[in-house]
Amino acid sequence: MFARDTQASRSVGPPTECFMFHSRAAVTKLYDANENCKEGMRVMCIELVANRFLRKMVRVLVATAIREAAAGAGEDALLNLMEATDRRATAPPAPPEGLCLVDVGYEDFNKQRCFIVD
């Protein structure tokens, strides 16, 4: 389990549990389709696959990943934060500007559908 909502955020029923199946990040270049440019803008592409996402969850994951990477944290930094189960250990949500939803799927996870490849 990756995340769970709180009693305060729902009116009735059991907690909503979120399971992360895949996550990866890579620096890439984004080219403007309207311009004839040869140099793209460097961007961070973050790919997250889960059975569901809670409100602001993706923004918190992105902000925390950026904070940990900037601090020189190791590969397991986000896993360690997740196991701590303390929301105060994560960064505040990243602003929505610049974040882009690429795909939504409802079938079982298939790594071949991922955008970032090895």
Phi and psi in radians as a Rosetta constraint file:
Dihedral C 1 N 2 CA 2 C 2 CIRCULARHARMONIC -1.780 0.35
Dihedral N 2 CA 2 C 2 N 3 CIRCULARHARMONIC -0.717 0.35
Dihedral C 2 N 3 CA 3 C 3 CIRCULARHARMONIC -2.615 0.35
Dihedral N 3 CA 3 C 3 N 4 CIRCULARHARMONIC 2.793 0.35
Dihedral C 3 N 4 CA 4 C 4 CIRCULARHARMONIC -2.522 0.35
Dihedral N 4 CA 4 C 4 N 5 CIRCULARHARMONIC 2.465 0.35
Dihedral C 4 N 5 CA 5 C 5 CIRCULARHARMONIC -1.321 0.35
Dihedral N 5 CA 5 C 5 N 6 CIRCULARHARMONIC 3.015 0.35
Dihedral C 5 N 6 CA 6 C 6 CIRCULARHARMONIC -1.883 0.35
Dihedral N 6 CA 6 C 6 N 7 CIRCULARHARMONIC 2.832 0.35
Dihedral C 6 N 7 CA 7 C 7 CIRCULARHARMONIC -1.015 0.35
Dihedral N 7 CA 7 C 7 N 8 CIRCULARHARMONIC -0.647 0.35
Dihedral C 7 N 8 CA 8 C 8 CIRCULARHARMONIC -1.159 0.35
Dihedral N 8 CA 8 C 8 N 9 CIRCULARHARMONIC -0.428 0.35
Dihedral C 8 N 9 CA 9 C 9 CIRCULARHARMONIC -1.614 0.35
Dihedral N 9 CA 9 C 9 N 10 CIRCULARHARMONIC -0.015 0.35
Dihedral C 9 N 10 CA 10 C 10 CIRCULARHARMONIC -2.345 0.35
Dihedral N 10 CA 10 C 10 N 11 CIRCULARHARMONIC 2.693 0.35
Dihedral C 10 N 11 CA 11 C 11 CIRCULARHARMONIC -1.527 0.35
Dihedral N 11 CA 11 C 11 N 12 CIRCULARHARMONIC -0.738 0.35
Dihedral C 11 N 12 CA 12 C 12 CIRCULARHARMONIC -2.559 0.35
Dihedral N 12 CA 12 C 12 N 13 CIRCULARHARMONIC 2.951 0.35
Dihedral C 12 N 13 CA 13 C 13 CIRCULARHARMONIC 1.552 0.35
Dihedral N 13 CA 13 C 13 N 14 CIRCULARHARMONIC 3.053 0.35
Dihedral C 13 N 14 CA 14 C 14 CIRCULARHARMONIC -1.279 0.35
Dihedral N 14 CA 14 C 14 N 15 CIRCULARHARMONIC 2.861 0.35
Dihedral C 14 N 15 CA 15 C 15 CIRCULARHARMONIC -1.111 0.35
Dihedral N 15 CA 15 C 15 N 16 CIRCULARHARMONIC 2.599 0.35
Dihedral C 15 N 16 CA 16 C 16 CIRCULARHARMONIC -1.504 0.35
Dihedral N 16 CA 16 C 16 N 17 CIRCULARHARMONIC 2.154 0.35
Dihedral C 16 N 17 CA 17 C 17 CIRCULARHARMONIC -1.835 0.35
Dihedral N 17 CA 17 C 17 N 18 CIRCULARHARMONIC 2.392 0.35
Dihedral C 17 N 18 CA 18 C 18 CIRCULARHARMONIC -1.964 0.35
Dihedral N 18 CA 18 C 18 N 19 CIRCULARHARMONIC 2.295 0.35
Dihedral C 18 N 19 CA 19 C 19 CIRCULARHARMONIC -2.026 0.35
Dihedral N 19 CA 19 C 19 N 20 CIRCULARHARMONIC 2.152 0.35
Dihedral C 19 N 20 CA 20 C 20 CIRCULARHARMONIC -1.564 0.35
Dihedral N 20 CA 20 C 20 N 21 CIRCULARHARMONIC 2.183 0.35
Dihedral C 20 N 21 CA 21 C 21 CIRCULARHARMONIC -1.697 0.35
Dihedral N 21 CA 21 C 21 N 22 CIRCULARHARMONIC -0.514 0.35
Dihedral C 21 N 22 CA 22 C 22 CIRCULARHARMONIC -2.769 0.35
Dihedral N 22 CA 22 C 22 N 23 CIRCULARHARMONIC 2.413 0.35
Dihedral C 22 N 23 CA 23 C 23 CIRCULARHARMONIC -2.609 0.35
Dihedral N 23 CA 23 C 23 N 24 CIRCULARHARMONIC 2.463 0.35
Dihedral C 23 N 24 CA 24 C 24 CIRCULARHARMONIC -2.785 0.35
Dihedral N 24 CA 24 C 24 N 25 CIRCULARHARMONIC 2.651 0.35
Dihedral C 24 N 25 CA 25 C 25 CIRCULARHARMONIC -2.396 0.35
Dihedral N 25 CA 25 C 25 N 26 CIRCULARHARMONIC 2.585 0.35
Dihedral C 25 N 26 CA 26 C 26 CIRCULARHARMONIC -2.696 0.35
Dihedral N 26 CA 26 C 26 N 27 CIRCULARHARMONIC 2.553 0.35
Dihedral C 26 N 27 CA 27 C 27 CIRCULARHARMONIC -1.480 0.35
Dihedral N 27 CA 27 C 27 N 28 CIRCULARHARMONIC 2.346 0.35
Dihedral C 27 N 28 CA 28 C 28 CIRCULARHARMONIC -2.506 0.35
Dihedral N 28 CA 28 C 28 N 29 CIRCULARHARMONIC -3.118 0.35
Dihedral C 28 N 29 CA 29 C 29 CIRCULARHARMONIC -1.989 0.35
Dihedral N 29 CA 29 C 29 N 30 CIRCULARHARMONIC 2.430 0.35
Dihedral C 29 N 30 CA 30 C 30 CIRCULARHARMONIC -1.948 0.35
Dihedral N 30 CA 30 C 30 N 31 CIRCULARHARMONIC 2.131 0.35
Dihedral C 30 N 31 CA 31 C 31 CIRCULARHARMONIC -1.776 0.35
Dihedral N 31 CA 31 C 31 N 32 CIRCULARHARMONIC 2.499 0.35
Dihedral C 31 N 32 CA 32 C 32 CIRCULARHARMONIC -1.454 0.35
Dihedral N 32 CA 32 C 32 N 33 CIRCULARHARMONIC 2.058 0.35
Dihedral C 32 N 33 CA 33 C 33 CIRCULARHARMONIC -1.201 0.35
Dihedral N 33 CA 33 C 33 N 34 CIRCULARHARMONIC -0.368 0.35
Dihedral C 33 N 34 CA 34 C 34 CIRCULARHARMONIC -1.535 0.35
Dihedral N 34 CA 34 C 34 N 35 CIRCULARHARMONIC -0.188 0.35
Dihedral C 34 N 35 CA 35 C 35 CIRCULARHARMONIC -2.084 0.35
Dihedral N 35 CA 35 C 35 N 36 CIRCULARHARMONIC 2.670 0.35
Dihedral C 35 N 36 CA 36 C 36 CIRCULARHARMONIC -1.611 0.35
Dihedral N 36 CA 36 C 36 N 37 CIRCULARHARMONIC 1.224 0.35
Dihedral C 36 N 37 CA 37 C 37 CIRCULARHARMONIC -1.902 0.35
Dihedral N 37 CA 37 C 37 N 38 CIRCULARHARMONIC 2.522 0.35
Dihedral C 37 N 38 CA 38 C 38 CIRCULARHARMONIC -1.705 0.35
Dihedral N 38 CA 38 C 38 N 39 CIRCULARHARMONIC -0.359 0.35
Dihedral C 38 N 39 CA 39 C 39 CIRCULARHARMONIC -1.842 0.35
Dihedral N 39 CA 39 C 39 N 40 CIRCULARHARMONIC 2.119 0.35
Dihedral C 39 N 40 CA 40 C 40 CIRCULARHARMONIC -1.547 0.35
Dihedral N 40 CA 40 C 40 N 41 CIRCULARHARMONIC 2.866 0.35
Dihedral C 40 N 41 CA 41 C 41 CIRCULARHARMONIC -1.453 0.35
Dihedral N 41 CA 41 C 41 N 42 CIRCULARHARMONIC 2.304 0.35
Dihedral C 41 N 42 CA 42 C 42 CIRCULARHARMONIC -1.223 0.35
Dihedral N 42 CA 42 C 42 N 43 CIRCULARHARMONIC 2.261 0.35
Dihedral C 42 N 43 CA 43 C 43 CIRCULARHARMONIC -2.387 0.35
Dihedral N 43 CA 43 C 43 N 44 CIRCULARHARMONIC 2.790 0.35
Dihedral C 43 N 44 CA 44 C 44 CIRCULARHARMONIC -1.740 0.35
Dihedral N 44 CA 44 C 44 N 45 CIRCULARHARMONIC 2.160 0.35
Dihedral C 44 N 45 CA 45 C 45 CIRCULARHARMONIC -1.787 0.35
Dihedral N 45 CA 45 C 45 N 46 CIRCULARHARMONIC 2.092 0.35
Dihedral C 45 N 46 CA 46 C 46 CIRCULARHARMONIC -2.033 0.35
Dihedral N 46 CA 46 C 46 N 47 CIRCULARHARMONIC 2.191 0.35
Dihedral C 46 N 47 CA 47 C 47 CIRCULARHARMONIC -1.976 0.35
Dihedral N 47 CA 47 C 47 N 48 CIRCULARHARMONIC 2.131 0.35
Dihedral C 47 N 48 CA 48 C 48 CIRCULARHARMONIC -2.213 0.35
Dihedral N 48 CA 48 C 48 N 49 CIRCULARHARMONIC 2.247 0.35
Dihedral C 48 N 49 CA 49 C 49 CIRCULARHARMONIC -2.200 0.35
Dihedral N 49 CA 49 C 49 N 50 CIRCULARHARMONIC 2.138 0.35
Dihedral C 49 N 50 CA 50 C 50 CIRCULARHARMONIC -2.555 0.35
Dihedral N 50 CA 50 C 50 N 51 CIRCULARHARMONIC 2.955 0.35
Dihedral C 50 N 51 CA 51 C 51 CIRCULARHARMONIC -1.335 0.35
Dihedral N 51 CA 51 C 51 N 52 CIRCULARHARMONIC -0.348 0.35
Dihedral C 51 N 52 CA 52 C 52 CIRCULARHARMONIC -2.993 0.35
Dihedral N 52 CA 52 C 52 N 53 CIRCULARHARMONIC 2.875 0.35
Dihedral C 52 N 53 CA 53 C 53 CIRCULARHARMONIC -2.250 0.35
Dihedral N 53 CA 53 C 53 N 54 CIRCULARHARMONIC 2.419 0.35
Dihedral C 53 N 54 CA 54 C 54 CIRCULARHARMONIC -1.404 0.35
Dihedral N 54 CA 54 C 54 N 55 CIRCULARHARMONIC 2.909 0.35
Dihedral C 54 N 55 CA 55 C 55 CIRCULARHARMONIC -0.997 0.35
Dihedral N 55 CA 55 C 55 N 56 CIRCULARHARMONIC 2.275 0.35
Dihedral C 55 N 56 CA 56 C 56 CIRCULARHARMONIC 1.139 0.35
Dihedral N 56 CA 56 C 56 N 57 CIRCULARHARMONIC 0.099 0.35
Dihedral C 56 N 57 CA 57 C 57 CIRCULARHARMONIC -1.083 0.35
Dihedral N 57 CA 57 C 57 N 58 CIRCULARHARMONIC -0.783 0.35
Dihedral C 57 N 58 CA 58 C 58 CIRCULARHARMONIC -1.128 0.35
Dihedral N 58 CA 58 C 58 N 59 CIRCULARHARMONIC -0.724 0.35
Dihedral C 58 N 59 CA 59 C 59 CIRCULARHARMONIC -1.110 0.35
Dihedral N 59 CA 59 C 59 N 60 CIRCULARHARMONIC -0.652 0.35
Dihedral C 59 N 60 CA 60 C 60 CIRCULARHARMONIC -1.194 0.35
Dihedral N 60 CA 60 C 60 N 61 CIRCULARHARMONIC -0.742 0.35
Dihedral C 60 N 61 CA 61 C 61 CIRCULARHARMONIC -1.064 0.35
Dihedral N 61 CA 61 C 61 N 62 CIRCULARHARMONIC -0.779 0.35
Dihedral C 61 N 62 CA 62 C 62 CIRCULARHARMONIC -1.109 0.35
Dihedral N 62 CA 62 C 62 N 63 CIRCULARHARMONIC -0.850 0.35
Dihedral C 62 N 63 CA 63 C 63 CIRCULARHARMONIC -1.087 0.35
Dihedral N 63 CA 63 C 63 N 64 CIRCULARHARMONIC -0.710 0.35
Dihedral C 63 N 64 CA 64 C 64 CIRCULARHARMONIC -1.202 0.35
Dihedral N 64 CA 64 C 64 N 65 CIRCULARHARMONIC -0.700 0.35
Dihedral C 64 N 65 CA 65 C 65 CIRCULARHARMONIC -1.091 0.35
Dihedral N 65 CA 65 C 65 N 66 CIRCULARHARMONIC -0.743 0.35
Dihedral C 65 N 66 CA 66 C 66 CIRCULARHARMONIC -1.128 0.35
Dihedral N 66 CA 66 C 66 N 67 CIRCULARHARMONIC -0.780 0.35
Dihedral C 66 N 67 CA 67 C 67 CIRCULARHARMONIC -1.062 0.35
Dihedral N 67 CA 67 C 67 N 68 CIRCULARHARMONIC -0.795 0.35
Dihedral C 67 N 68 CA 68 C 68 CIRCULARHARMONIC -1.177 0.35
Dihedral N 68 CA 68 C 68 N 69 CIRCULARHARMONIC -0.698 0.35
Dihedral C 68 N 69 CA 69 C 69 CIRCULARHARMONIC -1.134 0.35
Dihedral N 69 CA 69 C 69 N 70 CIRCULARHARMONIC -0.725 0.35
Dihedral C 69 N 70 CA 70 C 70 CIRCULARHARMONIC -1.141 0.35
Dihedral N 70 CA 70 C 70 N 71 CIRCULARHARMONIC -0.501 0.35
Dihedral C 70 N 71 CA 71 C 71 CIRCULARHARMONIC -1.492 0.35
Dihedral N 71 CA 71 C 71 N 72 CIRCULARHARMONIC -0.033 0.35
Dihedral C 71 N 72 CA 72 C 72 CIRCULARHARMONIC 1.362 0.35
Dihedral N 72 CA 72 C 72 N 73 CIRCULARHARMONIC 0.423 0.35
Dihedral C 72 N 73 CA 73 C 73 CIRCULARHARMONIC -1.157 0.35
Dihedral N 73 CA 73 C 73 N 74 CIRCULARHARMONIC 2.758 0.35
Dihedral C 73 N 74 CA 74 C 74 CIRCULARHARMONIC -1.362 0.35
Dihedral N 74 CA 74 C 74 N 75 CIRCULARHARMONIC 3.099 0.35
Dihedral C 74 N 75 CA 75 C 75 CIRCULARHARMONIC -1.071 0.35
Dihedral N 75 CA 75 C 75 N 76 CIRCULARHARMONIC -0.508 0.35
Dihedral C 75 N 76 CA 76 C 76 CIRCULARHARMONIC -1.592 0.35
Dihedral N 76 CA 76 C 76 N 77 CIRCULARHARMONIC 0.130 0.35
Dihedral C 76 N 77 CA 77 C 77 CIRCULARHARMONIC -1.014 0.35
Dihedral N 77 CA 77 C 77 N 78 CIRCULARHARMONIC -0.802 0.35
Dihedral C 77 N 78 CA 78 C 78 CIRCULARHARMONIC -1.211 0.35
Dihedral N 78 CA 78 C 78 N 79 CIRCULARHARMONIC -0.642 0.35
Dihedral C 78 N 79 CA 79 C 79 CIRCULARHARMONIC -1.099 0.35
Dihedral N 79 CA 79 C 79 N 80 CIRCULARHARMONIC -0.710 0.35
Dihedral C 79 N 80 CA 80 C 80 CIRCULARHARMONIC -1.116 0.35
Dihedral N 80 CA 80 C 80 N 81 CIRCULARHARMONIC -0.706 0.35
Dihedral C 80 N 81 CA 81 C 81 CIRCULARHARMONIC -1.125 0.35
Dihedral N 81 CA 81 C 81 N 82 CIRCULARHARMONIC -0.691 0.35
Dihedral C 81 N 82 CA 82 C 82 CIRCULARHARMONIC -1.103 0.35
Dihedral N 82 CA 82 C 82 N 83 CIRCULARHARMONIC -0.753 0.35
Dihedral C 82 N 83 CA 83 C 83 CIRCULARHARMONIC -1.204 0.35
Dihedral N 83 CA 83 C 83 N 84 CIRCULARHARMONIC -0.403 0.35
Dihedral C 83 N 84 CA 84 C 84 CIRCULARHARMONIC -1.210 0.35
Dihedral N 84 CA 84 C 84 N 85 CIRCULARHARMONIC -0.401 0.35
Dihedral C 84 N 85 CA 85 C 85 CIRCULARHARMONIC 0.894 0.35
Dihedral N 85 CA 85 C 85 N 86 CIRCULARHARMONIC 0.503 0.35
Dihedral C 85 N 86 CA 86 C 86 CIRCULARHARMONIC -2.000 0.35
Dihedral N 86 CA 86 C 86 N 87 CIRCULARHARMONIC 1.855 0.35
Dihedral C 86 N 87 CA 87 C 87 CIRCULARHARMONIC -1.026 0.35
Dihedral N 87 CA 87 C 87 N 88 CIRCULARHARMONIC -0.473 0.35
Dihedral C 87 N 88 CA 88 C 88 CIRCULARHARMONIC -1.177 0.35
Dihedral N 88 CA 88 C 88 N 89 CIRCULARHARMONIC -0.283 0.35
Dihedral C 88 N 89 CA 89 C 89 CIRCULARHARMONIC -1.399 0.35
Dihedral N 89 CA 89 C 89 N 90 CIRCULARHARMONIC -0.221 0.35
Dihedral C 89 N 90 CA 90 C 90 CIRCULARHARMONIC -1.597 0.35
Dihedral N 90 CA 90 C 90 N 91 CIRCULARHARMONIC 2.901 0.35
Dihedral C 90 N 91 CA 91 C 91 CIRCULARHARMONIC -1.380 0.35
Dihedral N 91 CA 91 C 91 N 92 CIRCULARHARMONIC 2.764 0.35
Dihedral C 91 N 92 CA 92 C 92 CIRCULARHARMONIC -1.111 0.35
Dihedral N 92 CA 92 C 92 N 93 CIRCULARHARMONIC 2.749 0.35
Dihedral C 92 N 93 CA 93 C 93 CIRCULARHARMONIC -0.980 0.35
Dihedral N 93 CA 93 C 93 N 94 CIRCULARHARMONIC 2.459 0.35
Dihedral C 93 N 94 CA 94 C 94 CIRCULARHARMONIC -1.197 0.35
Dihedral N 94 CA 94 C 94 N 95 CIRCULARHARMONIC 2.653 0.35
Dihedral C 94 N 95 CA 95 C 95 CIRCULARHARMONIC -1.130 0.35
Dihedral N 95 CA 95 C 95 N 96 CIRCULARHARMONIC 2.620 0.35
Dihedral C 95 N 96 CA 96 C 96 CIRCULARHARMONIC -1.229 0.35
Dihedral N 96 CA 96 C 96 N 97 CIRCULARHARMONIC -0.382 0.35
Dihedral C 96 N 97 CA 97 C 97 CIRCULARHARMONIC -1.084 0.35
Dihedral N 97 CA 97 C 97 N 98 CIRCULARHARMONIC 2.263 0.35
Dihedral C 97 N 98 CA 98 C 98 CIRCULARHARMONIC 1.673 0.35
Dihedral N 98 CA 98 C 98 N 99 CIRCULARHARMONIC -0.294 0.35
Dihedral C 98 N 99 CA 99 C 99 CIRCULARHARMONIC -1.527 0.35
Dihedral N 99 CA 99 C 99 N 100 CIRCULARHARMONIC 2.413 0.35
Dihedral C 99 N 100 CA 100 C 100 CIRCULARHARMONIC -2.395 0.35
Dihedral N 100 CA 100 C 100 N 101 CIRCULARHARMONIC 2.163 0.35
Dihedral C 100 N 101 CA 101 C 101 CIRCULARHARMONIC -1.381 0.35
Dihedral N 101 CA 101 C 101 N 102 CIRCULARHARMONIC 2.193 0.35
Dihedral C 101 N 102 CA 102 C 102 CIRCULARHARMONIC -1.741 0.35
Dihedral N 102 CA 102 C 102 N 103 CIRCULARHARMONIC -0.677 0.35
Dihedral C 102 N 103 CA 103 C 103 CIRCULARHARMONIC -2.719 0.35
Dihedral N 103 CA 103 C 103 N 104 CIRCULARHARMONIC 2.594 0.35
Dihedral C 103 N 104 CA 104 C 104 CIRCULARHARMONIC -2.246 0.35
Dihedral N 104 CA 104 C 104 N 105 CIRCULARHARMONIC 2.308 0.35
Dihedral C 104 N 105 CA 105 C 105 CIRCULARHARMONIC -2.314 0.35
Dihedral N 105 CA 105 C 105 N 106 CIRCULARHARMONIC 2.688 0.35
Dihedral C 105 N 106 CA 106 C 106 CIRCULARHARMONIC -2.136 0.35
Dihedral N 106 CA 106 C 106 N 107 CIRCULARHARMONIC 0.102 0.35
Dihedral C 106 N 107 CA 107 C 107 CIRCULARHARMONIC -1.689 0.35
Dihedral N 107 CA 107 C 107 N 108 CIRCULARHARMONIC 3.034 0.35
Dihedral C 107 N 108 CA 108 C 108 CIRCULARHARMONIC -1.030 0.35
Dihedral N 108 CA 108 C 108 N 109 CIRCULARHARMONIC 2.646 0.35
Dihedral C 108 N 109 CA 109 C 109 CIRCULARHARMONIC -1.073 0.35
Dihedral N 109 CA 109 C 109 N 110 CIRCULARHARMONIC 2.314 0.35
Dihedral C 109 N 110 CA 110 C 110 CIRCULARHARMONIC -2.353 0.35
Dihedral N 110 CA 110 C 110 N 111 CIRCULARHARMONIC 1.972 0.35
Dihedral C 110 N 111 CA 111 C 111 CIRCULARHARMONIC -1.052 0.35
Dihedral N 111 CA 111 C 111 N 112 CIRCULARHARMONIC -0.388 0.35
Dihedral C 111 N 112 CA 112 C 112 CIRCULARHARMONIC -1.192 0.35
Dihedral N 112 CA 112 C 112 N 113 CIRCULARHARMONIC -0.307 0.35
Dihedral C 112 N 113 CA 113 C 113 CIRCULARHARMONIC -1.524 0.35
Dihedral N 113 CA 113 C 113 N 114 CIRCULARHARMONIC -0.035 0.35
Dihedral C 113 N 114 CA 114 C 114 CIRCULARHARMONIC -1.244 0.35
Dihedral N 114 CA 114 C 114 N 115 CIRCULARHARMONIC 2.659 0.35
Dihedral C 114 N 115 CA 115 C 115 CIRCULARHARMONIC -1.589 0.35
Dihedral N 115 CA 115 C 115 N 116 CIRCULARHARMONIC -0.570 0.35
Dihedral C 115 N 116 CA 116 C 116 CIRCULARHARMONIC -1.566 0.35
Dihedral N 116 CA 116 C 116 N 117 CIRCULARHARMONIC 2.126 0.35
Dihedral C 116 N 117 CA 117 C 117 CIRCULARHARMONIC -1.927 0.35
Dihedral N 117 CA 117 C 117 N 118 CIRCULARHARMONIC 2.756 0.35
